[in-house]
Amino acid sequence: MSTVPLPMIVDDDQWDAKDLAGRLGIVAHAAFLRAGFVPYGDEPTSGYLLKQVDDTGSSQPSLSRRYTAAQLARRREGAPAPAEVAVQELLAQGNGDFVFHVFLLTRDGHQRFLCEAVLDAAALAPLLSGRLDDPARALETGSAGARLWDALAEWVFPVLLYELRSRNVTGFASLPDDAKVEILKRLADWKDLASVECTSRQLRRLVTERDGELWKTKYESMNLPTKAEGSADHSEGLGSWKERYVNALRRCYEEWLAQRRREREAELERLRDLPFQFF
C-alpha cells in the first residue's frame, strides 16, 4: 500500500492532540480516502471519526465513520441515498487492544462484516507514537499495522467498492422489466433495438422473451402486403417476430436491388436505340 497521505487531512497539532485510538482512527480514515472512498452521512463534531458509547454501557466509546464510492456521492440533487454504505469501526477493549471492523451497512440496518482484526496496542504504540510523518513511513516497513493496511488495500477495499457500486445501481438496468420494455418500444431505429440485445445477457433475454411487444411493432410498421409472406399462415412456421422483420427487411433490399437493376438495363436499352452521329 502506498504511503497514507496523513498530512493532507491532519496537521501536526491535531495529530499530537490525539491518543493512540484517535491516531489509529486517523490513519484508517486516510486509508479509506486513499482507496477512493468519500465520507458519507453525519460529520463528527471534532476529529475524523464519530464517537459513540456502546449500548452495553462500556466506558470506552467506539470510533466509526461511514463512506461511499465517489461515483455514488456525486449523484444529482434529489436522487435516492445509497442503499448500502461502508463503515469502519474501532472498538477499544479493556486490555488496551483495539478491534477494527469494516462492514457494509444496509438501509434496513443489517451489517455484513468483511474484515475484523484485533490490533495489539503494544505493537501499534511504536508505529503511532511519533510525529505526523513517522507513521506514514512506518506503514511501509512491514509492521503489524502495515500488514493490516495491505490487507485493506488488496482485498477489503476492492470488495467494498464493487459491492457499493453493484448494489446502488439506479440506472436502466435496475428498472422493472415492464418499464424497460416501454422504453425499448420507443426506439425508432431497429438498429438501436438490435444493439440493446448485444449489451448484456439479461437484456438479450428480455428482448427475446418480449419479442411480440418489441419486434412485432417494427415488423407491422413496414406495412407489407399480404403476398409478401406468400401463402403461408402468418402465425405458424415463420419464426420469431425479429426473424420475420429481418427476413422482410432482406426481401425489401433484394427487391430494391432488382428494381435498380431493371432501371439500369432499361437505360442501357434506351441508349442503344439512340442514333449515333459522327462529326
C-alpha positions in Angstrom: 0.0 0.0 0.0 1.4 3.4 -0.9 2.1 6.0 1.7 -1.0 7.1 3.6 -1.5 10.8 3.0 -1.8 11.9 6.6 -0.5 15.5 6.2 -3.4 16.0 3.7 -6.1 15.5 6.3 -4.4 16.5 9.6 -1.8 18.9 10.8 0.9 18.3 13.5 -1.1 19.9 16.3 -4.2 17.8 15.6 -2.1 14.7 15.5 -0.3 15.5 18.7 -3.6 16.1 20.5 -4.9 12.6 19.8 -4.4 9.5 21.9 -3.5 6.1 20.4 -7.1 5.3 19.4 -7.6 8.7 17.8 -4.4 8.4 15.8 -5.3 4.9 14.6 -8.7 6.2 13.5 -7.0 9.0 11.5 -4.7 6.5 9.7 -7.7 4.3 8.9 -9.7 7.3 7.7 -6.8 8.3 5.4 -6.6 4.7 4.1 -10.2 4.9 3.1 -9.7 8.2 1.3 -6.6 6.9 -0.4 -8.7 4.0 -1.8 -11.2 6.3 -3.4 -14.0 6.4 -0.8 -15.6 9.6 0.3 -17.2 10.3 3.8 -20.9 9.8 3.9 -23.6 10.8 6.5 -23.0 12.5 9.8 -19.9 14.6 10.2 -18.0 14.3 13.5 -18.1 17.4 15.7 -14.3 17.0 16.2 -11.7 14.8 14.8 -12.3 12.4 11.9 -14.4 9.6 13.4 -17.7 9.6 15.2 -17.6 8.7 18.9 -20.5 6.5 20.1 -21.0 5.0 23.5 -21.8 1.3 23.4 -25.3 0.3 24.4 -23.8 -2.1 27.0 -22.6 0.9 29.0 -18.9 0.5 28.3 -16.8 3.5 29.3 -14.8 3.2 26.1 -16.6 4.8 23.1 -16.4 3.3 19.7 -15.0 5.3 16.8 -16.7 4.9 13.4 -17.2 6.6 10.0 -19.4 5.9 7.0 -18.2 6.0 3.4 -19.5 5.5 -0.1 -17.9 5.3 -3.5 -17.1 8.7 -5.1 -19.4 8.0 -8.1 -22.3 7.5 -5.8 -21.6 10.6 -3.8 -21.8 12.8 -7.0 -25.4 11.9 -7.7 -27.7 14.6 -8.8 -29.8 16.5 -6.2 -32.9 14.6 -5.2 -31.5 11.2 -6.2 -32.1 8.4 -3.6 -29.5 7.8 -1.0 -27.1 4.8 -1.4 -28.8 1.6 -0.4 -25.6 0.4 1.3 -22.6 2.2 2.8 -19.2 1.1 4.0 -18.4 1.5 7.7 -15.2 1.4 9.6 -15.5 0.9 13.4 -12.7 0.9 16.0 -13.5 -0.6 19.4 -11.3 -0.3 22.4 -11.0 -3.4 24.6 -10.4 -3.5 28.3 -6.9 -4.7 27.9 -6.0 -1.7 25.8 -6.1 -3.6 22.4 -8.4 -2.5 19.6 -10.9 -4.3 17.5 -11.1 -3.0 13.9 -14.2 -3.7 11.8 -15.1 -3.0 8.2 -18.6 -3.9 7.1 -21.4 -3.0 4.8 -24.4 -1.3 6.4 -27.7 -1.9 4.5 -30.6 0.5 4.5 -32.5 -1.7 7.0 -29.6 -1.6 9.4 -28.1 -5.0 8.9 -24.4 -5.4 8.9 -22.3 -7.6 6.5 -18.8 -7.9 8.0 -15.9 -8.0 5.6 -13.0 -7.5 7.9 -12.3 -7.9 11.6 -8.9 -7.6 13.2 -7.6 -7.4 16.8 -4.8 -4.9 16.9 -2.2 -5.2 19.6 -1.8 -1.8 21.3 1.8 -2.6 22.3 2.7 -3.3 18.7 0.9 -0.1 17.5 2.4 2.2 20.0 5.8 2.5 18.3 4.0 2.9 15.0 1.8 5.8 16.0 3.6 7.5 18.9 5.9 9.6 16.8 5.4 12.8 14.9 3.0 13.0 12.0 5.4 12.0 9.2 6.7 8.9 11.1 3.6 6.7 10.8 3.2 7.2 7.1 6.8 6.0 6.6 6.5 3.2 9.1 3.4 1.7 7.4 5.8 0.7 4.5 8.2 -1.3 6.8 6.2 -4.5 7.2 4.9 -3.8 10.7 1.6 -5.3 12.0 -0.1 -2.1 11.1 1.3 -2.2 7.6 0.0 -5.7 7.1 -3.5 -4.6 8.1 -3.5 -1.7 5.6 -2.1 -4.0 2.9 -5.0 -6.4 3.5 -7.4 -3.5 3.3 -5.9 -2.2 0.0 -5.6 -5.6 -1.7 -8.8 -7.3 -0.6 -11.3 -5.4 1.6 -11.4 -2.1 -0.4 -11.8 -3.6 -3.8 -14.7 -5.8 -2.5 -16.3 -2.8 -0.8 -16.2 -0.7 -3.9 -17.6 -3.5 -6.0 -20.4 -4.2 -3.6 -21.3 -0.5 -3.2 -21.4 0.2 -7.0 -23.3 -3.0 -7.8 -25.9 -2.7 -5.0 -26.6 1.0 -5.6 -27.3 1.0 -9.3 -30.3 3.1 -10.1 -30.0 3.3 -13.9 -31.7 1.5 -16.7 -30.5 -2.0 -15.5 -32.3 -1.6 -12.2 -35.7 -0.8 -13.7 -38.5 -3.4 -13.7 -38.8 -5.4 -17.0 -42.1 -3.8 -17.9 -40.5 -0.3 -17.6 -37.6 -1.4 -19.7 -39.9 -2.7 -22.4 -41.9 0.5 -22.5 -38.6 2.4 -23.1 -37.4 0.0 -25.7 -40.7 0.3 -27.6 -39.8 3.9 -28.2 -36.6 3.2 -30.1 -37.4 4.3 -33.6 -34.5 2.6 -35.3 -34.3 -1.2 -35.4 -30.5 -1.0 -35.2 -30.8 0.5 -31.7 -33.0 -2.3 -30.5 -30.5 -4.8 -32.0 -27.7 -3.0 -30.2 -29.5 -3.3 -26.9 -29.6 -7.1 -27.3 -25.8 -7.1 -27.5 -25.4 -5.1 -24.3 -25.8 -8.0 -21.8 -27.3 -11.4 -21.4 -30.1 -10.0 -19.3 -31.2 -7.6 -22.0 -30.9 -10.2 -24.7 -33.1 -12.5 -22.6 -35.6 -9.6 -22.1 -35.8 -8.7 -25.8 -36.2 -12.3 -26.7 -38.9 -13.0 -24.2 -40.8 -9.8 -25.2 -40.4 -10.4 -28.9 -44.1 -9.9 -29.6 -44.1 -6.5 -28.0 -40.8 -5.2 -29.4 -40.0 -6.7 -32.8 -43.7 -7.2 -33.8 -44.3 -3.5 -33.8 -41.2 -3.0 -36.0 -42.5 -5.6 -38.4 -46.0 -4.3 -38.6 -44.7 -0.7 -39.2 -43.3 -1.9 -42.6 -46.9 -2.2 -43.9 -46.0 -5.2 -46.1 -48.7 -6.5 -48.4 -50.1 -9.9 -47.6 -48.5 -11.6 -50.5 -45.0 -10.6 -49.2 -45.3 -13.6 -46.8 -46.5 -15.9 -49.6 -49.4 -18.2 -49.0 -48.1 -19.5 -45.6 -50.1 -18.9 -42.4 -48.6 -15.8 -40.7 -48.9 -17.3 -37.3 -47.1 -20.5 -37.9 -43.7 -21.6 -39.2 -42.2 -18.1 -39.6 -40.0 -17.9 -36.5 -39.9 -15.0 -34.1 -41.0 -11.5 -34.9 -37.4 -10.5 -35.1 -36.7 -13.2 -37.7 -39.8 -12.1 -39.7 -38.6 -8.5 -39.6 -35.1 -9.3 -40.7 -36.4 -11.6 -43.5 -38.8 -8.9 -44.6 -36.0 -6.3 -44.5 -33.8 -8.6 -46.6 -36.6 -9.1 -49.1 -37.2 -5.3 -49.4 -33.5 -4.8 -50.0 -33.4 -7.5 -52.6 -36.4 -6.1 -54.4 -34.8 -2.6 -54.3 -31.7 -4.1 -55.9 -33.7 -5.9 -58.5 -35.6 -2.6 -59.3 -32.4 -0.7 -59.7 -31.0 -3.4 -62.0 -34.1 -3.2 -64.2 -33.8 0.5 -64.3 -30.2 0.3 -65.4 -31.0 -2.2 -68.0 -33.8 -0.1 -69.4 -31.5 2.9 -69.5 -28.9 0.9 -71.4 -31.5 -0.3 -73.8 -32.6 3.3 -74.4 -29.1 4.4 -75.1 -28.6 1.5 -77.6 -31.6 2.7 -79.6 -30.4 6.2 -80.0 -28.9 7.1 -83.4 -25.2 8.0 -83.3 -23.9 11.0 -85.2 -20.3 11.4 -86.2 -18.8 14.8 -86.9 
